[in-house]
Amino acid sequence: MRLGLRPSEALGLSWGSVDLDAGTLRVVEKLVTPVKGAGDPYLEAPKSKAGVRMLALSPALVVILRKHLAEQEAEQAKAEDAWRDNGLVFCDAYGRALRGDSLNHTFHRLTEAAGLPTIRLYDLRRLAAALVLAATSGDLAEAKAQLGHSSITLAADTYGYRLTEQAAKTAKKVGDLLSGVTDAPLEYPLEPARTTR
């Protein structure tokens, strides 16, 4: 969520595309999940050149990924010969690719169990876009680069929020929540951009 990856991009992310020492990751593939019963998930390139991109990892995210890697290595040792080494960052306990539909179902169960409103997993990408815009004072070019959109127009049409001073405060609060620090409840600060024709 912090990077605004599409769920398919996160599921297609390989450890070979992650440099924890440099604090970067490169989006070069996505995992396509066929309709259940129509075959196994498979990797393919993003649909546009803009989808291939290098992203910076925050120090906190590097720590999370190092922990995840250690846990995955422990799962690999436990699975022994049953492990399928696909090199994926996110996989099941046997190294197999995760299905996007299963991930959506799991996410829905977790949000429901936590008493959170029902949202789609993809909505986390929209939240990331709002945070990028708030952190950059509405810089659509940065949002385009971060999110891998093919054009600034697409970024503007998709994430063209009109940011207010309250939005910046809320973005900080969201960041604090993600870091485990907060002192006030969140409000809804974003208004859809108004377009004229």
Secondary structure, DSSP 8 states (H G I E B T S, - for coil): -TT---HHHHHT-BGGGEETTTTEEEE--EEE--STTS---EEE--SSGGGSEEEE--HHHHHHHHHHHHHHHHHHHHHGGG-----BSSB-TTS-B--HHHHHHHHHHHHHHTT-----TTHHHHHHHHHHHHHTTS-HHHHHHHHT-S-HHHHHHHH-EE--HHHHHHHHHHHHHHTT--SS------EE-----
